[in-house]
């Protein structure tokens, strides 16, 4: 090989070496872990990521409860003025009032001190013309039978001892029409002339005219009749054990 050929061969060797060194400088360091690139998000709906079933869900908003009428707190407390003039300590329910309650004074002769001696009774006892049921103040009273509210202008209007808001309902019984007298109510929910249906609220118990606390005085009289026409109201009051 002449001198010119040897020079060309040397140049080629130098160029090749330089190219090799440049390529080697771009190789990653063997001690470094390559970081993989993130794949582009897929736009195909079939490859969309489904949220895990264990992912927390939003807390549901509780629905508003249907408001209910709260019972009168006073109606749940016994009246300390109550006095019981019967040996019957059982409780009874009736279509005329809510709850299970005790009898304070039964119909007929009684040793309760509120009544004058009566010739029908022994030992100077008085006569009670209705049935008294121990009901806390504000206890709801209902019509135990359908009927019509009688105005105070009718004969047989109850006296002051029954309370200023005492009223009567004319109902049908097995023996014909009769007047039911509701005594000592503190609030009346019906008016004279109203026709009431069975189960309809009619009043709240009170102590108007009563010396022995809040209670229901339930009396049955003849149509437009006075005190002397009162008869045993047990069948109409329909007391039953719970």
C-alpha positions as CSV (number, residue, x, y, z in Angstrom):
1,X,0.0,0.0,0.0
2,X,1.4,3.4,-0.9
3,X,1.5,6.4,1.3
4,X,-1.8,7.8,0.1
5,X,-3.7,4.6,0.8
6,X,-2.3,4.4,4.3
7,X,-3.5,7.9,5.1
8,X,-7.1,7.1,3.8
9,X,-7.2,4.0,5.9
10,X,-6.1,5.9,9.0
11,X,-8.8,8.5,8.5
12,X,-11.5,5.8,8.2
13,X,-10.3,4.2,11.5
14,X,-10.6,7.6,13.3
15,X,-14.1,8.3,12.0
16,X,-15.3,4.8,13.0
17,X,-13.9,5.2,16.6
18,X,-15.5,8.6,17.0
19,X,-18.9,7.2,15.9
20,X,-18.6,4.4,18.4
21,X,-17.8,6.7,21.3
22,X,-20.8,8.9,20.5
23,X,-23.2,6.0,20.5
24,X,-21.8,4.6,23.8
25,X,-22.3,8.0,25.5
26,X,-26.2,7.7,25.0
27,X,-26.5,4.3,26.7
28,X,-28.1,4.4,30.2
29,X,-26.0,3.9,33.3
30,X,-26.2,0.2,34.3
31,X,-26.9,1.2,37.9
32,X,-29.9,3.3,37.1
33,X,-33.4,1.7,36.7
34,X,-35.2,3.2,33.7
35,X,-38.6,4.9,34.3
36,X,-41.3,3.5,32.1
37,X,-43.4,6.1,30.3
38,X,-47.2,6.3,31.2
39,X,-49.5,4.9,28.5
40,X,-51.8,7.4,26.9
41,X,-55.4,7.2,28.3
42,X,-57.7,5.1,26.2
43,X,-60.7,6.7,24.6
44,X,-62.4,3.3,24.0
45,X,-65.4,3.1,26.4
46,X,-64.9,-0.7,26.7
47,X,-61.5,-0.2,28.2
48,X,-62.6,2.5,30.7
49,X,-61.6,1.7,34.3
50,X,-64.5,0.7,36.5
51,X,-64.4,2.1,40.0
52,X,-63.7,-0.4,42.7
53,X,-66.7,-1.7,44.6
54,X,-64.9,-0.9,47.9
55,X,-64.7,2.8,47.0
56,X,-66.6,4.8,49.7
57,X,-69.9,6.1,48.4
58,X,-71.6,9.4,49.4
59,X,-73.5,9.3,52.7
60,X,-77.2,9.3,51.9
61,X,-79.3,12.1,53.2
62,X,-81.9,10.8,55.6
63,X,-85.4,11.4,54.6
64,X,-87.5,13.6,56.8
65,X,-89.6,11.6,59.2
66,X,-93.4,12.2,59.1
67,X,-94.1,14.4,62.1
68,X,-96.4,12.9,64.7
69,X,-98.3,14.7,67.3
70,X,-96.5,14.4,70.6
71,X,-98.7,13.3,73.5
72,X,-99.4,16.0,76.1
73,X,-96.7,15.4,78.8
74,X,-99.3,16.4,81.4
75,X,-101.5,13.5,80.2
76,X,-98.9,10.9,81.2
77,X,-98.7,11.9,84.9
78,X,-101.1,10.7,87.6
79,X,-103.0,13.5,89.2
80,X,-102.0,13.7,92.9
81,X,-105.6,14.9,93.8
82,X,-107.2,11.6,92.7
83,X,-109.1,9.7,95.4
84,X,-110.5,6.2,94.7
85,X,-113.7,5.1,96.3
86,X,-113.8,1.5,95.0
87,X,-111.9,-1.6,95.8
88,X,-111.5,-2.4,92.1
89,X,-107.9,-1.6,91.3
90,X,-108.0,-3.0,87.7
91,X,-107.5,-0.8,84.7
92,X,-110.0,-0.6,81.8
93,X,-110.2,0.6,78.3
94,X,-113.2,2.2,76.6
95,X,-114.1,3.5,73.2
96,X,-114.7,6.9,74.9
97,X,-111.1,7.5,76.1
98,X,-107.5,6.7,75.3
99,X,-105.4,4.4,77.5
100,X,-106.2,1.9,80.3
101,X,-107.6,3.7,83.4
102,X,-109.0,3.0,86.8
103,X,-112.5,3.7,88.1
104,X,-112.5,6.4,90.8
105,X,-116.2,6.3,91.7
106,X,-118.7,3.8,90.3
107,X,-122.4,4.4,89.6
108,X,-124.7,4.1,92.6
109,X,-124.2,4.3,96.4
110,X,-120.8,5.5,97.5
111,X,-119.0,6.7,100.6
112,X,-117.3,9.5,98.6
113,X,-117.8,12.6,100.7
114,X,-119.0,14.8,97.8
115,X,-122.7,13.7,97.9
116,X,-125.5,14.2,100.3
117,X,-127.0,11.1,102.0
118,X,-129.5,9.4,99.8
119,X,-132.5,7.4,100.8
120,X,-131.5,4.6,98.4
121,X,-128.3,4.0,100.3
122,X,-127.3,2.7,103.7
123,X,-125.1,4.3,106.4
124,X,-125.6,7.8,105.1
125,X,-124.0,7.2,101.8
126,X,-124.6,9.4,98.8
127,X,-125.6,8.4,95.3
128,X,-123.3,8.9,92.3
129,X,-125.3,9.3,89.1
130,X,-122.4,8.4,86.7
131,X,-119.1,6.7,86.5
132,X,-115.8,8.6,87.2
133,X,-112.7,7.5,85.4
134,X,-109.2,8.6,86.5
135,X,-107.8,10.4,83.4
136,X,-104.8,12.7,83.5
137,X,-105.5,16.3,82.6
138,X,-105.6,16.7,78.8
139,X,-106.4,13.0,78.0
140,X,-108.2,12.8,74.7
141,X,-111.9,11.8,74.8
142,X,-113.6,10.2,71.8
143,X,-117.2,9.5,70.8
144,X,-117.8,5.9,71.7
145,X,-121.0,6.1,69.7
146,X,-122.3,8.2,66.8
147,X,-124.6,11.0,67.7
148,X,-125.4,14.7,67.8
149,X,-124.1,17.3,70.2
150,X,-126.9,18.9,72.2
151,X,-126.9,22.6,72.9
152,X,-127.0,24.0,76.5
153,X,-130.3,25.6,75.7
154,X,-132.1,22.3,75.8
155,X,-133.8,21.0,79.0
156,X,-131.6,19.0,81.3
157,X,-128.6,21.3,81.1
158,X,-125.9,20.2,83.5
159,X,-125.3,22.3,86.6
160,X,-122.1,24.0,87.7
161,X,-120.8,20.9,89.5
162,X,-120.1,19.3,86.1
163,X,-117.9,22.2,85.0
164,X,-118.5,25.2,82.8
165,X,-117.7,23.1,79.6
166,X,-119.8,20.1,80.3
167,X,-121.8,19.0,77.3
168,X,-124.2,16.3,76.0
169,X,-124.3,14.0,73.0
170,X,-127.5,12.3,72.0
171,X,-126.9,8.7,70.9
172,X,-128.9,5.6,70.1
173,X,-128.8,2.7,72.6
174,X,-130.5,-0.7,72.7
175,X,-133.3,0.9,74.7
176,X,-133.7,4.0,72.4
177,X,-132.1,7.4,72.3
178,X,-130.3,8.8,75.4
179,X,-128.1,11.7,76.3
180,X,-124.5,11.1,77.3
181,X,-123.2,13.8,79.6
182,X,-119.5,14.5,79.6
183,X,-118.4,16.4,82.8
184,X,-115.3,18.3,83.9
185,X,-113.8,18.7,80.3
186,X,-111.3,21.5,80.0
187,X,-111.5,21.7,76.2
188,X,-114.4,20.8,74.0
189,X,-113.6,19.9,70.3
190,X,-117.2,19.8,69.0
191,X,-120.0,22.4,68.9
192,X,-123.8,22.2,69.4
193,X,-125.5,20.7,66.4
194,X,-122.4,18.8,65.3
195,X,-122.9,15.2,64.2
196,X,-120.1,13.1,65.6
197,X,-118.9,9.7,64.3
198,X,-117.6,6.8,66.4
199,X,-114.0,7.4,67.3
200,X,-114.0,11.1,66.6
201,X,-112.2,13.3,69.2
202,X,-114.7,15.3,71.2
203,X,-112.9,16.8,74.2
204,X,-109.9,16.8,76.6
205,X,-110.3,15.9,80.2
206,X,-110.0,18.5,82.9
207,X,-110.9,19.4,86.5
208,X,-113.5,22.1,86.0
209,X,-116.0,21.8,88.8
210,X,-114.2,18.7,90.2
211,X,-112.8,18.6,93.8
212,X,-110.8,15.4,93.1
213,X,-108.6,16.2,90.1
214,X,-108.8,15.7,86.4
215,X,-111.1,12.8,85.4
216,X,-114.1,11.9,83.1
217,X,-117.5,12.0,84.6
218,X,-119.7,9.8,82.3
219,X,-123.4,10.0,82.8
220,X,-126.4,8.6,80.9
221,X,-129.7,10.4,81.0
222,X,-133.1,10.3,79.3
223,X,-133.5,12.6,76.3
224,X,-133.5,16.2,77.7
225,X,-133.7,14.6,81.2
226,X,-132.4,16.0,84.4
227,X,-130.3,14.4,87.2
228,X,-133.3,12.3,88.3
229,X,-133.4,10.4,85.0
230,X,-129.8,9.2,85.1
231,X,-129.3,5.4,84.8
232,X,-126.3,3.1,85.0
233,X,-124.1,4.0,82.0
234,X,-121.9,0.8,82.2
235,X,-123.2,-0.7,78.9
236,X,-122.7,2.6,77.0
237,X,-119.3,3.3,78.5
238,X,-118.3,-0.3,77.5
239,X,-115.4,-0.8,79.9
240,X,-113.2,-3.8,79.1
241,X,-109.9,-5.2,80.4
242,X,-106.8,-4.6,78.3
